[in-house]
Amino acid sequence: MAELRGEGTWSIVFREILPNAANVLLVEFSLRLSYAPILIGALGFLGFGIRPPTPEWGLMISENRNLLIVSPVTVFGAGLGLASLVIGFNLFTDGLSRMLGQRPVAGA
């Protein structure tokens, strides 16, 4: 329909395609952004991540799992930090998606 009105390619992309694909792209971005810290934490927990002098949540959990009975704060602190980062990413992109989804309709 936009081509029949004589609109250009970029106008069609920005006015017709991009607004309809924005929510899907934000969900995909949210998933990929959330997978990255979890993957880095898992690699650090298994010993394939950043070397020990550098702080990293997966490494902190791995090094302190023997002290879980004595001092659970060391393990739960790193785990809660990682979980709050991932949940924060998801809530941020969900809020952004909701904000972009509430566009006023032209002519209404």
C-alpha positions as CSV (number, residue, x, y, z in Angstrom):
1,M,0.0,0.0,0.0
2,A,2.8,2.4,0.8
3,E,4.5,1.7,-2.5
4,L,1.3,2.6,-4.3
5,R,1.3,5.9,-2.5
6,G,4.7,6.6,-3.8
7,E,6.7,6.4,-0.6
8,G,10.4,5.7,-0.7
9,T,12.1,2.6,0.6
10,W,13.4,4.2,3.8
11,S,10.1,5.7,4.6
12,I,8.4,2.3,4.3
13,V,11.1,0.7,6.5
14,F,10.8,3.4,9.3
15,R,7.0,3.9,9.1
16,E,5.6,0.5,8.3
17,I,8.1,-2.3,9.1
18,L,10.1,-1.1,12.1
19,P,7.2,-0.1,14.4
20,N,5.7,-3.6,13.9
21,A,8.9,-5.4,14.5
22,A,10.1,-3.3,17.5
23,N,8.5,-5.5,20.1
24,V,9.9,-8.7,18.6
25,L,13.4,-7.1,18.3
26,L,13.3,-5.9,21.9
27,V,12.3,-9.4,23.2
28,E,15.2,-10.9,21.2
29,F,17.6,-8.3,22.5
30,S,16.4,-8.9,26.0
31,L,17.0,-12.7,25.7
32,R,20.5,-12.3,24.2
33,L,21.4,-9.6,26.8
34,S,20.3,-11.9,29.6
35,Y,22.1,-15.0,28.2
36,A,25.4,-13.2,28.2
37,P,26.0,-12.7,32.0
38,I,24.5,-16.2,32.7
39,L,26.9,-17.8,30.2
40,I,29.9,-15.8,31.5
41,G,28.9,-16.8,35.1
42,A,28.6,-20.4,34.1
43,L,32.0,-20.4,32.4
44,G,33.5,-18.8,35.5
45,F,31.9,-21.4,37.7
46,L,33.3,-24.2,35.7
47,G,36.8,-22.6,35.6
48,F,36.8,-21.5,32.0
49,G,36.2,-17.8,32.7
50,I,38.3,-14.9,33.8
51,R,41.4,-15.8,35.9
52,P,41.2,-15.6,39.8
53,P,42.5,-12.1,40.6
54,T,39.7,-10.5,38.6
55,P,36.3,-10.5,40.4
56,E,33.6,-12.4,38.5
57,W,30.3,-13.8,39.9
58,G,30.6,-17.3,38.6
59,L,34.1,-17.6,40.0
60,M,33.0,-16.2,43.4
61,I,30.3,-18.8,43.6
62,S,32.7,-21.6,42.6
63,E,35.4,-20.5,45.1
64,N,33.0,-20.1,48.0
65,R,30.7,-23.2,47.5
66,N,32.8,-25.1,50.1
67,L,32.0,-22.3,52.6
68,L,28.2,-22.6,52.0
69,I,27.5,-24.0,55.5
70,V,29.8,-21.5,57.3
71,S,29.1,-18.3,55.4
72,P,26.2,-18.6,52.9
73,V,26.3,-14.8,52.2
74,T,29.4,-15.2,50.0
75,V,27.6,-17.6,47.6
76,F,24.1,-16.0,47.8
77,G,25.5,-12.5,47.4
78,A,27.1,-13.3,44.1
79,G,24.1,-15.4,43.0
80,L,21.7,-12.6,43.9
81,G,23.9,-10.1,42.1
82,L,23.8,-12.2,38.9
83,A,20.1,-12.9,39.2
84,S,19.2,-9.2,39.8
85,L,21.3,-8.1,36.8
86,V,19.4,-10.6,34.5
87,I,16.0,-9.6,36.0
88,G,16.9,-6.0,35.6
89,F,17.7,-6.4,32.0
90,N,14.4,-8.2,31.4
91,L,12.4,-5.5,33.3
92,F,14.2,-2.7,31.4
93,T,13.4,-4.1,28.0
94,D,9.9,-5.0,29.0
95,G,9.3,-1.4,30.1
96,L,10.8,-0.1,26.9
97,S,8.6,-2.5,24.9
98,R,5.5,-1.3,26.7
99,M,6.5,2.4,26.3
100,L,7.1,1.9,22.5
101,G,3.8,-0.1,22.2
102,Q,1.7,2.8,23.4
103,R,1.9,5.0,20.3
104,P,-1.0,7.3,19.5
105,V,-2.9,6.2,16.4
106,A,-2.9,8.8,13.6
107,G,-6.4,10.2,13.0
108,A,-7.9,8.8,16.3
